[in-house]
């Protein structure tokens, strides 16, 4: 079984029915991220999910 996109949480991902769609996206922000980078990520995610 490929664990890509599951972050080793295969049980949860399977229960949520997300295994068939490729798993999930995990995002983390740190103090060095700019607001422009965060805005760009939010826009990209919005395009994907809508």
mmCIF entry with sequence, helices, sheets and N, C-alpha, C, O atoms, coordinates in Angstrom:
data_MODEL
# 
_entry.id   MODEL 
# 
_entity.id                         1 
_entity.type                       polymer 
_entity.pdbx_number_of_molecules   1 
# 
_entity_poly.entity_id                      1 
_entity_poly.type                           'polypeptide(L)' 
_entity_poly.nstd_linkage                   no 
_entity_poly.nstd_monomer                   no 
_entity_poly.pdbx_seq_one_letter_code       
;(UNK)(UNK)(UNK)(UNK)(UNK)(UNK)(UNK)(UNK)(UNK)(UNK)(UNK)(UNK)(UNK)(UNK)(UNK)(UNK)
(UNK)(UNK)(UNK)(UNK)(UNK)(UNK)(UNK)(UNK)(UNK)(UNK)(UNK)(UNK)(UNK)(UNK)(UNK)(UNK)
(UNK)(UNK)(UNK)(UNK)(UNK)(UNK)(UNK)(UNK)(UNK)(UNK)(UNK)(UNK)(UNK)(UNK)(UNK)(UNK)
(UNK)(UNK)
;
_entity_poly.pdbx_seq_one_letter_code_can   XXXXXXXXXXXXXXXXXXXXXXXXXXXXXXXXXXXXXXXXXXXXXXXXXX 
_entity_poly.pdbx_strand_id                 A 
# 
loop_
_entity_poly_seq.entity_id 
_entity_poly_seq.num 
_entity_poly_seq.mon_id 
_entity_poly_seq.hetero 
1 1  UNK n 
1 2  UNK n 
1 3  UNK n 
1 4  UNK n 
1 5  UNK n 
1 6  UNK n 
1 7  UNK n 
1 8  UNK n 
1 9  UNK n 
1 10 UNK n 
1 11 UNK n 
1 12 UNK n 
1 13 UNK n 
1 14 UNK n 
1 15 UNK n 
1 16 UNK n 
1 17 UNK n 
1 18 UNK n 
1 19 UNK n 
1 20 UNK n 
1 21 UNK n 
1 22 UNK n 
1 23 UNK n 
1 24 UNK n 
1 25 UNK n 
1 26 UNK n 
1 27 UNK n 
1 28 UNK n 
1 29 UNK n 
1 30 UNK n 
1 31 UNK n 
1 32 UNK n 
1 33 UNK n 
1 34 UNK n 
1 35 UNK n 
1 36 UNK n 
1 37 UNK n 
1 38 UNK n 
1 39 UNK n 
1 40 UNK n 
1 41 UNK n 
1 42 UNK n 
1 43 UNK n 
1 44 UNK n 
1 45 UNK n 
1 46 UNK n 
1 47 UNK n 
1 48 UNK n 
1 49 UNK n 
1 50 UNK n 
# 
_struct_asym.id          A 
_struct_asym.entity_id   1 
# 
loop_
_struct_conf.conf_type_id 
_struct_conf.id 
_struct_conf.pdbx_PDB_helix_id 
_struct_conf.beg_label_comp_id 
_struct_conf.beg_label_asym_id 
_struct_conf.beg_label_seq_id 
_struct_conf.pdbx_beg_PDB_ins_code 
_struct_conf.end_label_comp_id 
_struct_conf.end_label_asym_id 
_struct_conf.end_label_seq_id 
_struct_conf.pdbx_end_PDB_ins_code 
_struct_conf.beg_auth_comp_id 
_struct_conf.beg_auth_asym_id 
_struct_conf.beg_auth_seq_id 
_struct_conf.end_auth_comp_id 
_struct_conf.end_auth_asym_id 
_struct_conf.end_auth_seq_id 
_struct_conf.pdbx_PDB_helix_class 
_struct_conf.details 
_struct_conf.pdbx_PDB_helix_length 
HELX_P HELX_P1 AA1 UNK A 10 ? UNK A 15 ? UNK A 10 UNK A 15 1 ? 6  
HELX_P HELX_P2 AA2 UNK A 19 ? UNK A 21 ? UNK A 19 UNK A 21 5 ? 3  
HELX_P HELX_P3 AA3 UNK A 35 ? UNK A 49 ? UNK A 35 UNK A 49 1 ? 15 
# 
_struct_conf_type.id          HELX_P 
_struct_conf_type.criteria    ? 
_struct_conf_type.reference   ? 
# 
loop_
_atom_site.group_PDB 
_atom_site.id 
_atom_site.type_symbol 
_atom_site.label_atom_id 
_atom_site.label_alt_id 
_atom_site.label_comp_id 
_atom_site.label_asym_id 
_atom_site.label_entity_id 
_atom_site.label_seq_id 
_atom_site.pdbx_PDB_ins_code 
_atom_site.Cartn_x 
_atom_site.Cartn_y 
_atom_site.Cartn_z 
_atom_site.occupancy 
_atom_site.B_iso_or_equiv 
_atom_site.pdbx_formal_charge 
_atom_site.auth_seq_id 
_atom_site.auth_comp_id 
_atom_site.auth_asym_id 
_atom_site.auth_atom_id 
_atom_site.pdbx_PDB_model_num 
ATOM 1   N N  . UNK A 1 1  ? 0.846   -1.179 0.000  1.00 0.00 ? 1  UNK A N  1 
ATOM 2   C CA . UNK A 1 1  ? 0.000   0.000  0.000  1.00 0.00 ? 1  UNK A CA 1 
ATOM 3   C C  . UNK A 1 1  ? 0.889   1.238  0.000  1.00 0.00 ? 1  UNK A C  1 
ATOM 4   O O  . UNK A 1 1  ? 1.848   1.314  0.767  1.00 0.00 ? 1  UNK A O  1 
ATOM 5   N N  . UNK A 1 2  ? 0.583   2.184  -0.835 1.00 0.00 ? 2  UNK A N  1 
ATOM 6   C CA . UNK A 1 2  ? 1.314   3.444  -0.886 1.00 0.00 ? 2  UNK A CA 1 
ATOM 7   C C  . UNK A 1 2  ? 0.794   4.369  0.214  1.00 0.00 ? 2  UNK A C  1 
ATOM 8   O O  . UNK A 1 2  ? -0.414  4.532  0.382  1.00 0.00 ? 2  UNK A O  1 
ATOM 9   N N  . UNK A 1 3  ? 1.717   4.966  0.953  1.00 0.00 ? 3  UNK A N  1 
ATOM 10  C CA . UNK A 1 3  ? 1.304   5.858  2.027  1.00 0.00 ? 3  UNK A CA 1 
ATOM 11  C C  . UNK A 1 3  ? 1.370   7.327  1.618  1.00 0.00 ? 3  UNK A C  1 
ATOM 12  O O  . UNK A 1 3  ? 1.139   8.206  2.449  1.00 0.00 ? 3  UNK A O  1 
ATOM 13  N N  . UNK A 1 4  ? 1.679   7.606  0.360  1.00 0.00 ? 4  UNK A N  1 
ATOM 14  C CA . UNK A 1 4  ? 1.753   8.988  -0.097 1.00 0.00 ? 4  UNK A CA 1 
ATOM 15  C C  . UNK A 1 4  ? 0.426   9.704  0.072  1.00 0.00 ? 4  UNK A C  1 
ATOM 16  O O  . UNK A 1 4  ? -0.618  9.175  -0.307 1.00 0.00 ? 4  UNK A O  1 
ATOM 17  N N  . UNK A 1 5  ? 0.456   10.907 0.640  1.00 0.00 ? 5  UNK A N  1 
ATOM 18  C CA . UNK A 1 5  ? -0.757  11.682 0.832  1.00 0.00 ? 5  UNK A CA 1 
ATOM 19  C C  . UNK A 1 5  ? -1.557  11.320 2.057  1.00 0.00 ? 5  UNK A C  1 
ATOM 20  O O  . UNK A 1 5  ? -2.639  11.867 2.268  1.00 0.00 ? 5  UNK A O  1 
ATOM 21  N N  . UNK A 1 6  ? -1.048  10.401 2.880  1.00 0.00 ? 6  UNK A N  1 
ATOM 22  C CA . UNK A 1 6  ? -1.785  9.995  4.080  1.00 0.00 ? 6  UNK A CA 1 
ATOM 23  C C  . UNK A 1 6  ? -1.080  10.400 5.364  1.00 0.00 ? 6  UNK A C  1 
ATOM 24  O O  . UNK A 1 6  ? -1.701  10.394 6.427  1.00 0.00 ? 6  UNK A O  1 
ATOM 25  N N  . UNK A 1 7  ? 0.197   10.751 5.299  1.00 0.00 ? 7  UNK A N  1 
ATOM 26  C CA . UNK A 1 7  ? 0.975   11.154 6.468  1.00 0.00 ? 7  UNK A CA 1 
ATOM 27  C C  . UNK A 1 7  ? 0.910   10.102 7.570  1.00 0.00 ? 7  UNK A C  1 
ATOM 28  O O  . UNK A 1 7  ? 0.867   10.416 8.759  1.00 0.00 ? 7  UNK A O  1 
ATOM 29  N N  . UNK A 1 8  ? 0.905   8.840  7.133  1.00 0.00 ? 8  UNK A N  1 
ATOM 30  C CA . UNK A 1 8  ? 0.876   7.666  8.014  1.00 0.00 ? 8  UNK A CA 1 
ATOM 31  C C  . UNK A 1 8  ? -0.397  7.589  8.846  1.00 0.00 ? 8  UNK A C  1 
ATOM 32  O O  . UNK A 1 8  ? -0.408  6.940  9.891  1.00 0.00 ? 8  UNK A O  1 
ATOM 33  N N  . UNK A 1 9  ? -1.458  8.232  8.407  1.00 0.00 ? 9  UNK A N  1 
ATOM 34  C CA . UNK A 1 9  ? -2.764  8.178  9.078  1.00 0.00 ? 9  UNK A CA 1 
ATOM 35  C C  . UNK A 1 9  ? -3.754  7.432  8.195  1.00 0.00 ? 9  UNK A C  1 
ATOM 36  O O  . UNK A 1 9  ? -4.866  7.907  7.963  1.00 0.00 ? 9  UNK A O  1 
ATOM 37  N N  . UNK A 1 10 ? -3.353  6.276  7.708  1.00 0.00 ? 10 UNK A N  1 
ATOM 38  C CA . UNK A 1 10 ? -4.187  5.563  6.740  1.00 0.00 ? 10 UNK A CA 1 
ATOM 39  C C  . UNK A 1 10 ? -5.563  5.218  7.292  1.00 0.00 ? 10 UNK A C  1 
ATOM 40  O O  . UNK A 1 10 ? -6.552  5.282  6.562  1.00 0.00 ? 10 UNK A O  1 
ATOM 41  N N  . UNK A 1 11 ? -5.644  4.855  8.565  1.00 0.00 ? 11 UNK A N  1 
ATOM 42  C CA . UNK A 1 11 ? -6.946  4.514  9.146  1.00 0.00 ? 11 UNK A CA 1 
ATOM 43  C C  . UNK A 1 11 ? -7.919  5.672  9.074  1.00 0.00 ? 11 UNK A C  1 
ATOM 44  O O  . UNK A 1 11 ? -9.063  5.502  8.653  1.00 0.00 ? 11 UNK A O  1 
ATOM 45  N N  . UNK A 1 12 ? -7.473  6.840  9.482  1.00 0.00 ? 12 UNK A N  1 
ATOM 46  C CA . UNK A 1 12 ? -8.327  8.028  9.449  1.00 0.00 ? 12 UNK A CA 1 
ATOM 47  C C  . UNK A 1 12 ? -8.684  8.418  8.025  1.00 0.00 ? 12 UNK A C  1 
ATOM 48  O O  . UNK A 1 12 ? -9.833  8.746  7.728  1.00 0.00 ? 12 UNK A O  1 
ATOM 49  N N  . UNK A 1 13 ? -7.690  8.378  7.149  1.00 0.00 ? 13 UNK A N  1 
ATOM 50  C CA . UNK A 1 13 ? -7.934  8.762  5.752  1.00 0.00 ? 13 UNK A CA 1 
ATOM 51  C C  . UNK A 1 13 ? -8.938  7.803  5.122  1.00 0.00 ? 13 UNK A C  1 
ATOM 52  O O  . UNK A 1 13 ? -9.810  8.234  4.367  1.00 0.00 ? 13 UNK A O  1 
ATOM 53  N N  . UNK A 1 14 ? -8.830  6.514  5.420  1.00 0.00 ? 14 UNK A N  1 
ATOM 54  C CA . UNK A 1 14 ? -9.788  5.543  4.895  1.00 0.00 ? 14 UNK A CA 1 
ATOM 55  C C  . UNK A 1 14 ? -11.178 5.786  5.467  1.00 0.00 ? 14 UNK A C  1 
ATOM 56  O O  . UNK A 1 14 ? -12.164 5.723  4.732  1.00 0.00 ? 14 UNK A O  1 
ATOM 57  N N  . UNK A 1 15 ? -11.276 6.065  6.771  1.00 0.00 ? 15 UNK A N  1 
ATOM 58  C CA . UNK A 1 15 ? -12.580 6.308  7.395  1.00 0.00 ? 15 UNK A CA 1 
ATOM 59  C C  . UNK A 1 15 ? -13.244 7.559  6.825  1.00 0.00 ? 15 UNK A C  1 
ATOM 60  O O  . UNK A 1 15 ? -14.470 7.626  6.727  1.00 0.00 ? 15 UNK A O  1 
ATOM 61  N N  . UNK A 1 16 ? -12.442 8.539  6.456  1.00 0.00 ? 16 UNK A N  1 
ATOM 62  C CA . UNK A 1 16 ? -12.990 9.760  5.871  1.00 0.00 ? 16 UNK A CA 1 
ATOM 63  C C  . UNK A 1 16 ? -13.295 9.606  4.384  1.00 0.00 ? 16 UNK A C  1 
ATOM 64  O O  . UNK A 1 16 ? -13.857 10.508 3.761  1.00 0.00 ? 16 UNK A O  1 
ATOM 65  N N  . UNK A 1 17 ? -12.920 8.456  3.818  1.00 0.00 ? 17 UNK A N  1 
ATOM 66  C CA . UNK A 1 17 ? -13.187 8.192  2.402  1.00 0.00 ? 17 UNK A CA 1 
ATOM 67  C C  . UNK A 1 17 ? -12.296 8.980  1.463  1.00 0.00 ? 17 UNK A C  1 
ATOM 68  O O  . UNK A 1 17 ? -12.674 9.238  0.320  1.00 0.00 ? 17 UNK A O  1 
ATOM 69  N N  . UNK A 1 18 ? -11.113 9.366  1.930  1.00 0.00 ? 18 UNK A N  1 
ATOM 70  C CA . UNK A 1 18 ? -10.232 10.199 1.122  1.00 0.00 ? 18 UNK A CA 1 
ATOM 71  C C  . UNK A 1 18 ? -9.135  9.415  0.415  1.00 0.00 ? 18 UNK A C  1 
ATOM 72  O O  . UNK A 1 18 ? -8.398  9.982  -0.391 1.00 0.00 ? 18 UNK A O  1 
ATOM 73  N N  . UNK A 1 19 ? -9.015  8.127  0.700  1.00 0.00 ? 19 UNK A N  1 
ATOM 74  C CA . UNK A 1 19 ? -7.963  7.325  0.091  1.00 0.00 ? 19 UNK A CA 1 
ATOM 75  C C  . UNK A 1 19 ? -8.133  7.260  -1.429 1.00 0.00 ? 19 UNK A C  1 
ATOM 76  O O  . UNK A 1 19 ? -7.150  7.267  -2.171 1.00 0.00 ? 19 UNK A O  1 
ATOM 77  N N  . UNK A 1 20 ? -9.390  7.195  -1.885 1.00 0.00 ? 20 UNK A N  1 
ATOM 78  C CA . UNK A 1 20 ? -9.658  7.078  -3.317 1.00 0.00 ? 20 UNK A CA 1 
ATOM 79  C C  . UNK A 1 20 ? -9.303  8.355  -4.075 1.00 0.00 ? 20 UNK A C  1 
ATOM 80  O O  . UNK A 1 20 ? -9.044  8.309  -5.277 1.00 0.00 ? 20 UNK A O  1 
ATOM 81  N N  . UNK A 1 21 ? -9.290  9.482  -3.389 1.00 0.00 ? 21 UNK A N  1 
ATOM 82  C CA . UNK A 1 21 ? -9.016  10.753 -4.057 1.00 0.00 ? 21 UNK A CA 1 
ATOM 83  C C  . UNK A 1 21 ? -7.571  11.200 -3.887 1.00 0.00 ? 21 UNK A C  1 
ATOM 84  O O  . UNK A 1 21 ? -7.210  12.294 -4.322 1.00 0.00 ? 21 UNK A O  1 
ATOM 85  N N  . UNK A 1 22 ? -6.744  10.377 -3.265 1.00 0.00 ? 22 UNK A N  1 
ATOM 86  C CA . UNK A 1 22 ? -5.321  10.702 -3.177 1.00 0.00 ? 22 UNK A CA 1 
ATOM 87  C C  . UNK A 1 22 ? -4.837  11.170 -1.830 1.00 0.00 ? 22 UNK A C  1 
ATOM 88  O O  . UNK A 1 22 ? -3.672  11.545 -1.702 1.00 0.00 ? 22 UNK A O  1 
ATOM 89  N N  . UNK A 1 23 ? -5.676  11.165 -0.824 1.00 0.00 ? 23 UNK A N  1 
ATOM 90  C CA . UNK A 1 23 ? -5.220  11.557 0.503  1.00 0.00 ? 23 UNK A CA 1 
ATOM 91  C C  . UNK A 1 23 ? -5.572  12.995 0.830  1.00 0.00 ? 23 UNK A C  1 
ATOM 92  O O  . UNK A 1 23 ? -6.615  13.506 0.422  1.00 0.00 ? 23 UNK A O  1 
ATOM 93  N N  . UNK A 1 24 ? -4.695  13.629 1.564  1.00 0.00 ? 24 UNK A N  1 
ATOM 94  C CA . UNK A 1 24 ? -4.951  14.987 2.038  1.00 0.00 ? 24 UNK A CA 1 
ATOM 95  C C  . UNK A 1 24 ? -3.724  15.861 1.795  1.00 0.00 ? 24 UNK A C  1 
ATOM 96  O O  . UNK A 1 24 ? -2.658  15.372 1.422  1.00 0.00 ? 24 UNK A O  1 
ATOM 97  N N  . UNK A 1 25 ? -3.895  17.144 2.009  1.00 0.00 ? 25 UNK A N  1 
ATOM 98  C CA . UNK A 1 25 ? -2.789  18.102 1.913  1.00 0.00 ? 25 UNK A CA 1 
ATOM 99  C C  . UNK A 1 25 ? -2.498  18.613 3.317  1.00 0.00 ? 25 UNK A C  1 
ATOM 100 O O  . UNK A 1 25 ? -3.405  19.002 4.052  1.00 0.00 ? 25 UNK A O  1 
ATOM 101 N N  . UNK A 1 26 ? -1.230  18.606 3.674  1.00 0.00 ? 26 UNK A N  1 
ATOM 102 C CA . UNK A 1 26 ? -0.827  19.140 4.972  1.00 0.00 ? 26 UNK A CA 1 
ATOM 103 C C  . UNK A 1 26 ? 0.003   20.395 4.726  1.00 0.00 ? 26 UNK A C  1 
ATOM 104 O O  . UNK A 1 26 ? 0.958   20.380 3.951  1.00 0.00 ? 26 UNK A O  1 
ATOM 105 N N  . UNK A 1 27 ? -0.371  21.472 5.392  1.00 0.00 ? 27 UNK A N  1 
ATOM 106 C CA . UNK A 1 27 ? 0.306   22.756 5.217  1.00 0.00 ? 27 UNK A CA 1 
ATOM 107 C C  . UNK A 1 27 ? 0.734   23.267 6.580  1.00 0.00 ? 27 UNK A C  1 
ATOM 108 O O  . UNK A 1 27 ? -0.007  23.170 7.558  1.00 0.00 ? 27 UNK A O  1 
ATOM 109 N N  . UNK A 1 28 ? 1.927   23.806 6.630  1.00 0.00 ? 28 UNK A N  1 
ATOM 110 C CA . UNK A 1 28 ? 2.408   24.418 7.860  1.00 0.00 ? 28 UNK A CA 1 
ATOM 111 C C  . UNK A 1 28 ? 3.010   25.782 7.568  1.00 0.00 ? 28 UNK A C  1 
ATOM 112 O O  . UNK A 1 28 ? 3.674   25.977 6.550  1.00 0.00 ? 28 UNK A O  1 
ATOM 113 N N  . UNK A 1 29 ? 2.775   26.705 8.455  1.00 0.00 ? 29 UNK A N  1 
ATOM 114 C CA . UNK A 1 29 ? 3.337   28.046 8.317  1.00 0.00 ? 29 UNK A CA 1 
ATOM 115 C C  . UNK A 1 29 ? 4.335   28.282 9.441  1.00 0.00 ? 29 UNK A C  1 
ATOM 116 O O  . UNK A 1 29 ? 4.177   27.784 10.555 1.00 0.00 ? 29 UNK A O  1 
ATOM 117 N N  . UNK A 1 30 ? 5.350   29.041 9.123  1.00 0.00 ? 30 UNK A N  1 
ATOM 118 C CA . UNK A 1 30 ? 6.363   29.408 10.115 1.00 0.00 ? 30 UNK A CA 1 
ATOM 119 C C  . UNK A 1 30 ? 6.569   30.917 10.069 1.00 0.00 ? 30 UNK A C  1 
ATOM 120 O O  . UNK A 1 30 ? 5.987   31.612 9.235  1.00 0.00 ? 30 UNK A O  1 
ATOM 121 N N  . UNK A 1 31 ? 7.386   31.401 10.956 1.00 0.00 ? 31 UNK A N  1 
ATOM 122 C CA . UNK A 1 31 ? 7.610   32.839 11.060 1.00 0.00 ? 31 UNK A CA 1 
ATOM 123 C C  . UNK A 1 31 ? 8.256   33.436 9.808  1.00 0.00 ? 31 UNK A C  1 
ATOM 124 O O  . UNK A 1 31 ? 8.185   34.648 9.603  1.00 0.00 ? 31 UNK A O  1 
ATOM 125 N N  . UNK A 1 32 ? 8.875   32.620 8.980  1.00 0.00 ? 32 UNK A N  1 
ATOM 126 C CA . UNK A 1 32 ? 9.526   33.150 7.788  1.00 0.00 ? 32 UNK A CA 1 
ATOM 127 C C  . UNK A 1 32 ? 8.628   33.171 6.562  1.00 0.00 ? 32 UNK A C  1 
ATOM 128 O O  . UNK A 1 32 ? 9.049   33.642 5.506  1.00 0.00 ? 32 UNK A O  1 
ATOM 129 N N  . UNK A 1 33 ? 7.401   32.672 6.671  1.00 0.00 ? 33 UNK A N  1 
ATOM 130 C CA . UNK A 1 33 ? 6.475   32.760 5.550  1.00 0.00 ? 33 UNK A CA 1 
ATOM 131 C C  . UNK A 1 33 ? 5.938   34.183 5.449  1.00 0.00 ? 33 UNK A C  1 
ATOM 132 O O  . UNK A 1 33 ? 5.613   34.818 6.452  1.00 0.00 ? 33 UNK A O  1 
ATOM 133 N N  . UNK A 1 34 ? 5.855   34.659 4.224  1.00 0.00 ? 34 UNK A N  1 
ATOM 134 C CA . UNK A 1 34 ? 5.327   36.010 4.011  1.00 0.00 ? 34 UNK A CA 1 
ATOM 135 C C  . UNK A 1 34 ? 3.815   35.946 3.804  1.00 0.00 ? 34 UNK A C  1 
ATOM 136 O O  . UNK A 1 34 ? 3.253   34.896 3.495  1.00 0.00 ? 34 UNK A O  1 
ATOM 137 N N  . UNK A 1 35 ? 3.186   37.085 3.981  1.00 0.00 ? 35 UNK A N  1 
ATOM 138 C CA . UNK A 1 35 ? 1.741   37.133 3.738  1.00 0.00 ? 35 UNK A CA 1 
ATOM 139 C C  . UNK A 1 35 ? 1.435   36.896 2.262  1.00 0.00 ? 35 UNK A C  1 
ATOM 140 O O  . UNK A 1 35 ? 0.385   36.346 1.930  1.00 0.00 ? 35 UNK A O  1 
ATOM 141 N N  . UNK A 1 36 ? 2.339   37.302 1.376  1.00 0.00 ? 36 UNK A N  1 
ATOM 142 C CA . UNK A 1 36 ? 2.140   37.026 -0.058 1.00 0.00 ? 36 UNK A CA 1 
ATOM 143 C C  . UNK A 1 36 ? 2.145   35.529 -0.333 1.00 0.00 ? 36 UNK A C  1 
ATOM 144 O O  . UNK A 1 36 ? 1.342   35.046 -1.131 1.00 0.00 ? 36 UNK A O  1 
ATOM 145 N N  . UNK A 1 37 ? 3.044   34.784 0.320  1.00 0.00 ? 37 UNK A N  1 
ATOM 146 C CA . UNK A 1 37 ? 3.088   33.328 0.138  1.00 0.00 ? 37 UNK A CA 1 
ATOM 147 C C  . UNK A 1 37 ? 1.813   32.677 0.662  1.00 0.00 ? 37 UNK A C  1 
ATOM 148 O O  . UNK A 1 37 ? 1.274   31.762 0.039  1.00 0.00 ? 37 UNK A O  1 
ATOM 149 N N  . UNK A 1 38 ? 1.340   33.147 1.796  1.00 0.00 ? 38 UNK A N  1 
ATOM 150 C CA . UNK A 1 38 ? 0.113   32.598 2.375  1.00 0.00 ? 38 UNK A CA 1 
ATOM 151 C C  . UNK A 1 38 ? -1.078  32.907 1.477  1.00 0.00 ? 38 UNK A C  1 
ATOM 152 O O  . UNK A 1 38 ? -1.917  32.040 1.235  1.00 0.00 ? 38 UNK A O  1 
ATOM 153 N N  . UNK A 1 39 ? -1.154  34.131 0.988  1.00 0.00 ? 39 UNK A N  1 
ATOM 154 C CA . UNK A 1 39 ? -2.235  34.504 0.064  1.00 0.00 ? 39 UNK A CA 1 
ATOM 155 C C  . UNK A 1 39 ? -2.201  33.651 -1.202 1.00 0.00 ? 39 UNK A C  1 
ATOM 156 O O  . UNK A 1 39 ? -3.246  33.210 -1.682 1.00 0.00 ? 39 UNK A O  1 
ATOM 157 N N  . UNK A 1 40 ? -0.999  33.416 -1.745 1.00 0.00 ? 40 UNK A N  1 
ATOM 158 C CA . UNK A 1 40 ? -0.867  32.600 -2.961 1.00 0.00 ? 40 UNK A CA 1 
ATOM 159 C C  . UNK A 1 40 ? -1.326  31.171 -2.707 1.00 0.00 ? 40 UNK A C  1 
ATOM 160 O O  . UNK A 1 40 ? -1.990  30.571 -3.552 1.00 0.00 ? 40 UNK A O  1 
ATOM 161 N N  . UNK A 1 41 ? -0.978  30.629 -1.560 1.00 0.00 ? 41 UNK A N  1 
ATOM 162 C CA . UNK A 1 41 ? -1.413  29.269 -1.221 1.00 0.00 ? 41 UNK A CA 1 
ATOM 163 C C  . UNK A 1 41 ? -2.931  29.218 -1.098 1.00 0.00 ? 41 UNK A C  1 
ATOM 164 O O  . UNK A 1 41 ? -3.569  28.308 -1.627 1.00 0.00 ? 41 UNK A O  1 
ATOM 165 N N  . UNK A 1 42 ? -3.505  30.187 -0.406 1.00 0.00 ? 42 UNK A N  1 
ATOM 166 C CA . UNK A 1 42 ? -4.964  30.203 -0.240 1.00 0.00 ? 42 UNK A CA 1 
ATOM 167 C C  . UNK A 1 42 ? -5.683  30.308 -1.579 1.00 0.00 ? 42 UNK A C  1 
ATOM 168 O O  . UNK A 1 42 ? -6.696  29.642 -1.795 1.00 0.00 ? 42 UNK A O  1 
ATOM 169 N N  . UNK A 1 43 ? -5.172  31.131 -2.466 1.00 0.00 ? 43 UNK A N  1 
ATOM 170 C CA . UNK A 1 43 ? -5.773  31.244 -3.795 1.00 0.00 ? 43 UNK A CA 1 
ATOM 171 C C  . UNK A 1 43 ? -5.671  29.934 -4.571 1.00 0.00 ? 43 UNK A C  1 
ATOM 172 O O  . UNK A 1 43 ? -6.625  29.519 -5.228 1.00 0.00 ? 43 UNK A O  1 
ATOM 173 N N  . UNK A 1 44 ? -4.504  29.281 -4.491 1.00 0.00 ? 44 UNK A N  1 
ATOM 174 C CA . UNK A 1 44 ? -4.319  28.008 -5.195 1.00 0.00 ? 44 UNK A CA 1 
ATOM 175 C C  . UNK A 1 44 ? -5.242  26.941 -4.636 1.00 0.00 ? 44 UNK A C  1 
ATOM 176 O O  . UNK A 1 44 ? -5.848  26.186 -5.397 1.00 0.00 ? 44 UNK A O  1 
ATOM 177 N N  . UNK A 1 45 ? -5.357  26.867 -3.316 1.00 0.00 ? 45 UNK A N  1 
ATOM 178 C CA . UNK A 1 45 ? -6.261  25.880 -2.710 1.00 0.00 ? 45 UNK A CA 1 
ATOM 179 C C  . UNK A 1 45 ? -7.699  26.168 -3.068 1.00 0.00 ? 45 UNK A C  1 
ATOM 180 O O  . UNK A 1 45 ? -8.476  25.245 -3.317 1.00 0.00 ? 45 UNK A O  1 
ATOM 181 N N  . UNK A 1 46 ? -8.063  27.437 -3.098 1.00 0.00 ? 46 UNK A N  1 
ATOM 182 C CA . UNK A 1 46 ? -9.436  27.805 -3.465 1.00 0.00 ? 46 UNK A CA 1 
ATOM 183 C C  . UNK A 1 46 ? -9.761  27.349 -4.884 1.00 0.00 ? 46 UNK A C  1 
ATOM 184 O O  . UNK A 1 46 ? -10.867 26.875 -5.145 1.00 0.00 ? 46 UNK A O  1 
ATOM 185 N N  . UNK A 1 47 ? -8.811  27.488 -5.797 1.00 0.00 ? 47 UNK A N  1 
ATOM 186 C CA . UNK A 1 47 ? -9.023  27.033 -7.170 1.00 0.00 ? 47 UNK A CA 1 
ATOM 187 C C  . UNK A 1 47 ? -9.199  25.519 -7.241 1.00 0.00 ? 47 UNK A C  1 
ATOM 188 O O  . UNK A 1 47 ? -9.984  25.017 -8.045 1.00 0.00 ? 47 UNK A O  1 
ATOM 189 N N  . UNK A 1 48 ? -8.473  24.803 -6.404 1.00 0.00 ? 48 UNK A N  1 
ATOM 190 C CA . UNK A 1 48 ? -8.538  23.352 -6.413 1.00 0.00 ? 48 UNK A CA 1 
ATOM 191 C C  . UNK A 1 48 ? -9.866  22.841 -5.867 1.00 0.00 ? 48 UNK A C  1 
ATOM 192 O O  . UNK A 1 48 ? -10.454 21.914 -6.422 1.00 0.00 ? 48 UNK A O  1 
ATOM 193 N N  . UNK A 1 49 ? -10.335 23.444 -4.783 1.00 0.00 ? 49 UNK A N  1 
ATOM 194 C CA . UNK A 1 49 ? -11.505 22.890 -4.095 1.00 0.00 ? 49 UNK A CA 1 
ATOM 195 C C  . UNK A 1 49 ? -12.821 23.426 -4.612 1.00 0.00 ? 49 UNK A C  1 
ATOM 196 O O  . UNK A 1 49 ? -13.876 22.899 -4.257 1.00 0.00 ? 49 UNK A O  1 
ATOM 197 N N  . UNK A 1 50 ? -12.794 24.468 -5.448 1.00 0.00 ? 50 UNK A N  1 
ATOM 198 C CA . UNK A 1 50 ? -14.078 24.988 -5.943 1.00 0.00 ? 50 UNK A CA 1 
ATOM 199 C C  . UNK A 1 50 ? -14.280 24.642 -7.391 1.00 0.00 ? 50 UNK A C  1 
ATOM 200 O O  . UNK A 1 50 ? -15.303 24.998 -7.974 1.00 0.00 ? 50 UNK A O  1 
# 
